[in-house]
Amino acid sequence: MITQKLDILIEILQEVRRLMEQLADRRTVSQSTSEPFLPINQQASPSRVLDNADIKQMLKIGDTKLYYLKKKKILKPYKLDGKDVYLEHEVIEAIRGSGGF
């Protein structure tokens, strides 16, 4: 019984590690280019989730501007494990709808 639970836990941890490595690889690739994280004219998939670092890189803004966008409710953050995350399609809609910041 305990061995089965440990095996399940090990599988879960291996999957988490694989996902973390993918995230690290994605950030390394996106940081090595001067292009925005996602071109504004590209259609976003509704399932993509971005964190604060992704938003700042995508919009080429700093902490202060990000705080302003959240305070003015231009961007709608969701909490995931105590961390602000955003739905990519909502961010793109907010950019298009605000006519610029």
Buried (B, 14 or more C-beta within 10 A) or exposed (E): EEEEEEEEEEEEEEEEEEEEEEEEEEBEEBEEEEEEBBEEEEEBEEEEEBBBEBBBBBBEBEEEBBEEBBEEEBBEBEEEEEEBBBBBBBBBEBBEEEEEE
